[in-house]
Structure formats: structure tokens, C-alpha cells
Amino acid sequence: MKLSELPHRTAATVESVDDHAPNDSIARRLRELGFVNGERVEVMAAGPVSAEPLLVQIGFTRFALRRSEAARVRVQANGSGKHVNGFDADGTEGGQA
């Protein structure tokens, strides 16, 4: 699944970032920002016009990404993934292994 397709407030794990060309600067920058295999990610909200940009949280940092940028990030949803203030629906801390 692409990060741009992930439902809001659903925890997921980054699998990879797609390169569209050799030496892709956007893909490289996404990796530098922390979008690397195994990292927990979540779409927090979307903008009011055409749902752009997406507010994405990775770790404790939030970024505004265009949908086209978020579409480069492949993720795997983590179960129900729903959580509030860092806690899963069952009351346990989210993102803990």
C-alpha cells in the first residue's frame, strides 16, 4: 500500500521508498527524513483543498508531504492501528515492539 492511500490515524510500517529515476533526489530526501524500512508512520490529517498536503508523522516528527511524494512510500498497515495520543485502542503504547 502507498502512504498516500493509508487511512488517517492508522499506524503503519515503512517498507520502502520508490525511486522514479536513477539518483532520484526526492526519494533520497524522503529516506534522509526517516522514511526507511521498519519505521512507524501515520497520516495525521490532510489539507482542505484536494486533501493536499498530507500531515505525516514519523517517529516524533511531523512533515507536510504532497500526495505525489507520499505515493512513493510503500507501507504495511499495522493491524487496526488506531490510536489516540500515542496509545493503541486497547490502551497500550503504540509502536512498541
C-alpha positions, 0 to 999 in steps of 0.5 A, spaced: 500 500 500 502 507 498 502 512 504 498 516 500 492 511 500 493 509 508 487 511 512 488 517 517 490 515 524 492 508 522 499 506 524 503 503 519 510 500 517 515 503 512 517 498 507 520 502 502 521 508 498 520 508 490 525 511 486 522 514 479 529 515 476 536 513 477 539 518 483 532 520 484 533 526 489 526 526 492 526 519 494 533 520 497 530 526 501 524 522 503 529 516 506 534 522 509 527 524 513 526 517 516 522 514 511 526 507 511 524 500 512 521 498 519 519 505 521 512 507 524 508 512 520 501 515 520 497 520 516 495 525 521 490 529 517 490 532 510 489 539 507 482 542 505 483 543 498 484 536 494 486 533 501 493 536 499 498 536 503 498 530 507 500 531 515 505 525 516 508 523 522 514 519 523 517 517 529 516 524 533 516 528 527 511 531 523 512 533 515 507 536 510 508 531 504 504 532 497 500 526 495 505 525 489 511 524 494 507 520 499 505 515 493 512 513 493 512 510 500 510 503 500 507 501 507 504 495 511 498 497 515 499 495 522 493 491 524 487 496 526 492 501 528 488 506 531 490 510 536 489 516 540 495 520 543 500 515 542 496 509 545 493 503 541 485 502 542 486 497 547 490 502 551 497 500 550 503 504 547 503 504 540 509 502 536 512 498 541 515 492 539 
